[in-house]
Amino acid sequence: MHGKFVWYELMTTDMKAAEAFYTDIVGWSARDAGMAGMDYTLFSAGDHQIAGLMTMPDGALEMKVPPAWLGYIAVEDIDEVAARVGTEGGKVHRAPEDIPNIGRFAIVTDPHGAAFSLFQANGEPPPHLEQMAPGNVGWHELMAGDLETAFSFYSNLFGWTKDQAMDMGDMGVYQIFAHQGQPIGGMMTKPKEVPSPFWLYYFNVDAIDRAQSGGAKLLLEPMEVPGGAWIAQFTDPQGAVFALVAPKR
């Protein structure tokens, strides 16, 4: 499991509106997690839990941090990996701490400021869900501060390897990366018009165009990618950036 994305979390300003939006657009079911003293909603695809939903903490709102998705990457020893984040040029923003009966997590950023979370689970991992299964996250994309520096950072921490590299002309190289031989995402040096590095998550749906009917704002027009799939990028009604991947437009 080390180096595998295992959870996704949306921090937003309106939980009820976000729940209605994503259950409609992605097809997830939603239920309260039953966490004492905290409102936390679980999104599921069938019997598989995929993601969590929570209100943005007050500190983030005061800093004018926009709503955003956060990916959790599994590690074997979270304290050891969190310590290495700093030596590899990243930063630990929330030191490893326990989630009762679930595991330990930490929130970190890479050398250029893209945020993600480390996670060490208690007990056995959940049942496997195929990467391109409906409602799962089919692709993980990093708009990096610098491709080579970023790839080295993540490779050293998680053992990711380079897969196919695509020449995007003036946009530079799009580097597909793999976890244990399975391509799981891509990264590239961000365009100048993108204000800061970030991770973007692609949710598997049956068709692309329905998202705008739910109030999403289109960032990247639907386009066909190698393999015949269609992708598009959006912001949700509260402002969090997300993407969809589908077999048809």
N, C-alpha and C positions, 0 to 999 in steps of 0.2 A: 504493500500500500504506500510505502514511502514515495513521495513525489506525485501522488495522484490527487486531483481535485475531488473532494468528497462532500462539500457542502457549499451553499451559496446563501447570502443573507442580504436582504434589502433594508436599509435604514431610510425612513421616509418621514414626511411631515403629516401624512393622513393615512393611517393604517386601513381604515374601512374603505376608502376610495381605492387605495392600491390593491387591496384584496379583491375588490370587485373587478378591477381592471385586469389583473393577471389571471384570475380564474376564467374570465371570459376569453382573453387573447391566447393564453397558453393552454388552457383546458385543465388547469390544476384544480384539485379540491383543496379546501382550507378548513382548518380547525384550530381552536385555541390549544396551546401547548400545556396549559395548566400549571404554569410556573408561578410559584408564590411570589407576590409582590411585583410582578412584571407582566405586562401584556406582550405576548409573543405568539405569533401565528405560524403554523406549519403548513407549507404547500406540499402536496403529494401528487404524483402521477401514478394512478392506480394504487397499488399497495406500497409503493416506494416513496419515501420522504425525500424531497429534492432540495427544499430551501426554507428559510425562515424569514419572517417579516417583523420589524419592530419600529417603534418611534425613534427618531434621531435623538441622541442624548443632548441635554441642554448645552453642554460645552461646544458641541458641533454647530448648533444653531447660532450661538453667540459669535463663533468664528466665521459664520456665513458659509459653512461647508454645505454644498448642495446634497440632496438625496442621492444615494449611490448604492450599487451592488458591490458586495465584498465576497471574494472567493476564499474558501478554506482548503489548504493543501495539507495532506496527511504527512506526518513525520513519525519516525520510530522513537526519537528522544527529543521532546520539544525543548527542554532546557539546553541541551547541547546545540541544537539547530538555532535557537534564538540567540545564543552567544555568538555563533558563527555569522549571523546576519550582520552584526556590527563589524566583525573583522573582514567581511567581504564587501564592506562599503555601504550597507543598508543601515536602517535605524529601527530600533524596537520602540514602539509607541505605547504598547500595553504589555507589560511583562507577563510571562506564563502564569496562568491562574486556573483554578479548578472550576469546572461546570459539574455540580454534584451528580453522581451516577452516570455521567456521560463521558467526561474526559477533561483535557486541558487545552487551552487555546492562548494564543498571543497575537497581537496585531502589530504588523511591521510594514515598512516600506523598503523598496529596492533602492539602489544608489541614486536614482533620479526622482524618487518620490511616489512611484506607483504603489498603492496600498494592497495588501492581501493579508490573510490570516494563516497562522500555523495551527495544526490541530493534531493532538494525540488522543486516540480513543481508548476508553476502557473496554476490555473484552473483545469479542469477535466483530469484524466489520459487517455491515449490513449486506443482504443478498445483492449480487451483482446485477446491474441494469445496463443493457447495451447502450453504448455511447449515443447512437442515433435513435433510440427509442423515443416515442412521442412524449413530450413534456420534460425530457432530460436536457442537459446542457450538451449540445453537440460539438461546440468549439469554444476555445479560450484564446483571446487575442490581446496581445500587449502592444499598445502604442507607446513605445519605449523612448526614453530620453536619448539613448544611443544603443543601436542594435547589438553591437559586438560586446560592449560592456555589460549590457543587461543579460545577454545570453550566457556569458561567462558566470555571472552572479547566480542565475537560476540553475545552470548546469552543475555548478559546484555544490549547491545546497541540495538539489533534488535528483541529480543524475540524469537530467533530461539530455537528449541527444538531438543533433541536427538531422532533419529529414530533407525533403526537397526544398530548394531555394528558388524563388521565383523573382525574376528581374522585372520590376514595375516601372522601368524607365526613370523619369525624373523623380518619382516617389522613392526610388531606392530598391532595396532587396526585401522581399517578404520571406522570412525564414520559418518554415514549418518545423515544429519540434515534436519529439516523441517521448512517451513514458513507457519504458520497457518494450520498445519497438513499435508501439501503437501511436500514430500521429494523433495528438489531442489539441493542437492549436498552432498559432503562428504569431510571430512578432516582427515588428519593423520599427525603424526610427520614425517617430511621429512627424507628421507634416507641421510646418511652422505655424499654421493657423490653429492647430490644436494647442490650447493653452498649457496643459501639463500632462505628463505621462499617466496612463490609466489602463486597467484591465477591463475588457469588454467581453460579455458572456452572450453566446448565441443559443437561444432556446429553440428546441425542435417543435415545429408546428406543421399542420397539414397544408397551409397556404399562407402567403405573405400579406396580401392586401387587406386582410381583415383588421390589422392592428390600428390603422388610422380611423376606422369607424369607432374605435373605443376611446378616441381622444389623444392618441399618441401623435407626437410631432416627428415628421420624417427628417432624418439627418442625411442619409445616404439612400439614393433611389434604388429600388430593387434591381439586382443584377444577377445574371447567371454566372456561376463559378465552375471551375473544372470538376467534372463528375456529374454535371447536370443539375445540381442543387441551385436554389435561389436564396439570396440573402438580402437583408435590408437592415439599416440601423435607425434607431428612434430615441427620443426621450419620452418617458411616460408622463402622465398628466401632472405629476409632482416634480418632474425635472430629472429623474434618474435615467442615465443612458443605458440602453440595452439593445440587443439585436435578435433577429429571428433567422432561422434557416429552415427551408422547406423544400419538398420535391417539386413544387410548382409555385407559380406566382399567385 
